[in-house]
């Protein structure tokens, strides 16, 4: 007797009709309201910054430029070098703390209003709405057989999408290559291979994510949806449906008081589902797919207004506030709880520390490298000499002159170019020879201090080095 072994996956597929559930395309309905206006305000703000910032000049250079080839980063009046990596680390910590703070206060605000996936999906859906029509028209168009009208609309929509995506990729590369030079190179078909690659790569990612994947990115690819529950508590403001007021729900005409019909305020119109970008039903409670955009609040308030019912059947509320029926003042008082205050205090201290460090930052940097070809030698005049190479990095927007001195050993002298001139936002290597009288210092390694002083501002940097005396 033989046994037929059926794999578990195959058995599950046979039982449920398929191994994976087919993705159902979502056709979000357009809605107007406070949260819809806030979303579009964030679209305009974020894209004004993203598209516009590379074109703004600061003196004779681009205001924000990350010049990877020269390893210099220009941000407004700052010139940062790889040695300033601490500021990038501080920025990442500030971003993480901000995410914790905003999530603890009001859930997925970032996802619903400022995330690039949300912003570009909103832009692409607006284009789709303008070309193909409203929700019903789009659904009908997709189910119709191919025709000249359908072909023209689809072709036009994708052409506009690709144009937006490619401009987005071009703007992205413009943060790393001066965008005016990049534009001229594009017109002359002389763009570099890496620049072409990143324009198309970022453009293709925008086109695919915002045009096709949309809510799939939020539901399955974004890790934030998975660990958001660890940042929530019962006093976090989330988009909530009030079941005590809304249930039992059923369709009805405008006029009768729902209490006389033994019904709740929800008329089961389904608009809250139709406007949701991720296609969930908020009436089933909080789900990880909810991005907190509040469009269901706008849709429900519109229906409540038409039915002459009180608004905010769906609203931003907390679990404790929903259960206890707290007023808005009680709700806001509880939102400012110790956890939120601690996040805020730490965030403000960190931001203040970074800003203070930037204000007190020395306008130049120095690296000291020993000349490996000659550790110690006898120079002219019978003096013992060690040779070093100094990299002086001018972090200002004007040429600067520097003088080099040294101390730490008796009879120590410096032989180097004096003063050293370094052009604006440039770096320069300088050979420095330190000498002591032969026999004046015992054999071994001795610590000396090289002091580099800027003539204009008087700023000074001191670097340690080892002076070697052979046995």
Secondary structure, DSSP 8 states (H G I E B T S, - for coil): -------HHHHHHHHHTSSS------------SHHHHHHHHHHHHHHHHHHHHTT-EETTEESEEEETTTTEEEETTEEEEGGGHHHHHHHHHHHHHHHHHHHHHHSSHIIIII-HHHHHHHHHHHHHHHHH-SHHHHHHHHHS---HHHHHHHHHHHHHHHHHHHHHHHHHHTTTTTHHHHHHHHHTT---HHHHHHHHHHHHHHHHIIIIITHHIIIII-THHHHGGGT--TTS-EEEE-HHHH-S-----SSS-TTTTT--S-----HHHHT-TT---GGG---TT-----HHHHHHHHHHHHTT--S-SEEEE-HHHHHHT--HHHHHHHHS-HHHHHHHHHHHHHHHHHHHHHHT--SEEEEEEE-TT-SSEE-TTSEEEEEEEEEEEE-SSS-EEEEEEEESSTT-EEES-SSEEE-TT-EEEEEEEEEEETTSS-SEEEEEEEEEEETTT--EEEEEEEEEE--
